[in-house]
Amino acid sequence: MNPNPPNLPLETHSVLNQPPPLEDVNLFSSDAALKEAIEREGAGAARESLSAFGHVAGSAKAFERGRLANENPPRLETYDRYGRRRDTVAYHPAYHALMRTSCEEGLHSSVWSHLGAGGREPRPEAHVARAGAFYIAAQMEAGHCCPITMTNAAVPVLLQQPELAAAWLPKILPYRYDSSFAPAGEKTAVTFGMGMTEKQGGTDVRAGTTRAEPADGGGPGGEYILTGHKWFMSAPMSDAFLVLAQAPGGLTCFLMPRFLPDGTINALRFQRLKDKLGNRSNASSEVEFHGCHAWAIGEEGRGVATIIEMVTHSRYPTPAR
């Protein structure tokens, strides 16, 4: 008997109707709608830089990093092997590579670069150019875009408290990424996260129960001690967070760093990481504040009005007022 009949293929699995992988494509030059939008909105001068970034973000290597970062989601390390509180999150190296790619493109701070040069108002086209690059980065991998855009969006909030802005902006503006767990003063660059939602309040952030007690008289820029929790704390390995808490004068916005000025670790206690369908490469956490030190941004009772600048800038590019 003939084991190989002449009319049957030798292969047991031939793929005939699937498109080839989308890789090694320039995510800017191949996108007619994006190119048209960039020109129409006045950021045509950014064509070359966007094309260069589109080449990097559309490479097979970049897409593979995105796959690995989502296939290997972050892990919470609550304690070290000796039983001491650790409260850190471990990410796959691919996630750090994605963060480095976007930070070196300036997606976390480019619209505020004028601040480092002594300028006052960002150019509207800077927001447009960043929006185009951010759109490209999200195609490379969407999850890492969370801390990227929150860092960018934290700047207009910090500017409402000049002394805090002066301390933190020099670490936000550089086009660098530093993943080390260390005080901000020892790092080349920092990222920011956000914490507003609580279990009992949900989307009604005014129902927050986290308490803020003045440590040095309080007031704008003053130090407070926070006790409570957040049901969602985004990007828990950020170097600082903007959070809401109930001060004596009402709901207030605070800057809460991971490390205190003396180099000790602030008392954030991460309870667990959220189990998510999407955005898996980026950690979202539940956290308790066990007497955390934080500094007020703006007046007591004006928390929502203060932090809404971060909310707005993290949703879409907004030219400065």
Stockholm file with secondary structure:
# STOCKHOLM 1.0

chainA/1-321         MNPNPPNLPLETHSVLNQPPPLEDVNLFSSDAALKEAIEREGAGAARESLSAFGHVAGSAKAFERGRLANENPPRLETYDRYGRRRDTVAYHPAYHALMRTSCEEGLHSSVWSHLGAGGREPRPEAHVARAGAFYIAAQMEAGHCCPITMTNAAVPVLLQQPELAAAWLPKILPYRYDSSFAPAGEKTAVTFGMGMTEKQGGTDVRAGTTRAEPADGGGPGGEYILTGHKWFMSAPMSDAFLVLAQAPGGLTCFLMPRFLPDGTINALRFQRLKDKLGNRSNASSEVEFHGCHAWAIGEEGRGVATIIEMVTHSRYPTPAR
#=GR chainA/1-321 SS CCSSCTTSCSCSCCCCSCCCCCCSCCTTTTCHHHHHHHHHTTCGGGHHHHHHHHHHHTSHHHHHHHHHHHHSCCEEEEECTTSCEEEEEECCHHHHHHHHHHHHTTTTTGGGHHHHTTCCSCCHHHHHHHHHHHHHHHHHCSTTHHHHHHHHHHHHHHTTSHHHHHHHHHHHSSSCCCCCCSCGGGSSCCCEEEECCCTTTTTCGGGCCCEEEESSSCSTTCEEEEEEEEEEEESTTSSEEEEEEEETTEEEEEEEESBCTTSCBCCEEEEEECCCSSCTTSCEEEEEEEEEEEEEESCTTCHHHHHHHHHHHHHSCCCCC
#=GC SS_cons         CCSSCTTSCSCSCCCCSCCCCCCSCCTTTTCHHHHHHHHHTTCGGGHHHHHHHHHHHTSHHHHHHHHHHHHSCCEEEEECTTSCEEEEEECCHHHHHHHHHHHHTTTTTGGGHHHHTTCCSCCHHHHHHHHHHHHHHHHHCSTTHHHHHHHHHHHHHHTTSHHHHHHHHHHHSSSCCCCCCSCGGGSSCCCEEEECCCTTTTTCGGGCCCEEEESSSCSTTCEEEEEEEEEEEESTTSSEEEEEEEETTEEEEEEEESBCTTSCBCCEEEEEECCCSSCTTSCEEEEEEEEEEEEEESCTTCHHHHHHHHHHHHHSCCCCC
//
